[in-house]
Every structure is written in C-alpha cells, then in structure tokens.
Amino acid sequence: MANLQKAVIQPENIYESTSYPFSQAIRVRAGEMLFIAGQPAMDVDANTVGIGDMEAQTRQVYKNLGIILESVGASFSNVIELTTFIVGRENLPAHLEVISELYPTLFPDGKYPADTVAIVDGLYLEEFLLEVKALAILD
C-alpha cells in the first residue's frame, strides 16, 4: 500500500475533532476503492455473537471488517470512512468504550477515518445491536 497518500483535514474554523476517534475529513490520493457492506456481529458460521452484549458485538464487527480488509491485502490504515448504525441510544456508551480501546490499535498513526454514527430503531436481525460499513482505498 505504498502509494496510498492520506491526509487528515482539520480546518481551523470548525470544532476540533482530534480529541475524538474520528477525523473531520480525509483527503486521499490512491487507486482502487473498496466498499465494505455493513458488518453485523456474525461469526463464520453465521451465528450472532454476543446477543445483548454491545462489547462482544463491537469486537466481532471489527474482526469481520479486518478479515475483509486482509482478504484484499489491506488493513485498517486503508479505511477512510466508517458508518456505524447502533440500535438505541442506550447502547452508545458501551460501544464508545470499546472503540476508545480498539481505535488506537487499529489506527496506530492516529489518522482516524471520517466516521458517522447513527442511532436506529433496529437492524436486519433483532439481536444485532450494531452494524458498521466501511470505505477503504487500495493501491
């Protein structure tokens, strides 16, 4: 992924986002785009992981994203945008707690992707507490 050039955009006249695990915008100069469908907390056998457990589901979702990225020779450093759908505002604190632990390991350079979180009424299966889709840039 040597040709991937990523720059975090943080304009001076907008609120500072670097104290949170996301970037206001990412400018990218690279080749191919990889659109990753929303990933729920399902294991390889299509079983829901961590029913009722936001921490377990968040970890499984990011594991799934990592598997997809790895399958094309990429990593989280190639991710430029994430969209997270969380069922119910009450699940947000547990999700953010896990993210605050995971993101520094997934994005060790501190160049977090642009990130949007939406609170929703429900997802495809009732036991899904969240789903995350991603956009990555490949060489």
NORJOFEN-V918016 format. One record per helix or strand of 3 or more residues. SS is the DSSP state (helix for helix, strand for strand). FROM is the first residue (numbers start at 1). LEN is the number of residues. Records with the same first field share a line. If there is no record, write none. Layout:
SS = FROM-LEN  FROM-LEN
//
This chain:
strand = 5-5  25-5  33-7  79-9  114-7  130-8
helix = 54-18  76-3  89-18
//
